[in-house]
Every structure is written in structure tokens, then in C-alpha cells.
Amino acid sequence: MQLVTPLSISGRRYLDVFLANNKGEVPDFKIKGGYAESSCSILLGDSNTMLAQMHRKHSLKSSILGTDNFGVTVYPNVDYAFITALVVILDEINADRSGED
């Protein structure tokens, strides 16, 4: 899997995801939204077909402990483990950019 560097377009963020066998220019998946917005949508390729939505939950407990909690809605017939992996990768990308470990 290859992730293309996020682009900022009008304040929105996009992350293109290419699987190993994809040699083309059209991504297999697109993550639309941003970590700063606390939510994102995972779409199929360049289409508007929604596969999942992620919302970062803010609470007093998570603020005190410095942890992140996510709510993820995965649509029917979509691999939950793959979506979870994308959300974890997005969290790690954000941690790397903010200088956290």
C-alpha cells in the first residue's frame, strides 16, 4: 500500500491510497477530510462511493490522558480491518507531523 502525501485544497485534506498492484494514476481509495477537522470519509477511488466515516471523539478523559478515541462507521460489505488500518495510519501521520511519539 502506498499513501500519497496529503494535499490541502481550500482547507480540505485529501489522502490518496494506492494498493501495491495499482500502477495507474487513479487511487484505489481516497481519504477526504482532515485530522484537524476531527473527521474524515473514506471513499472508493475517485468516486463519491462512501466506504466509511471516522469521527474523533473528544472527552475530558481523553484530554487528561492524552489519548484519542475514534468512532468509525463502516458501511456494509467493506473490510473492517482495512478501514481500521487506514484510521490508525492517519493517526500516525498526524502524530508524526505534530512531533508526538
Summary of the structure (lengths in Angstrom):
residues: 101
radius of gyration: 13.9
end to end distance: 22.7
largest distance: 44.9
contacts: 236
relative contact order: 0.15
helix: 25%
strand: 38%
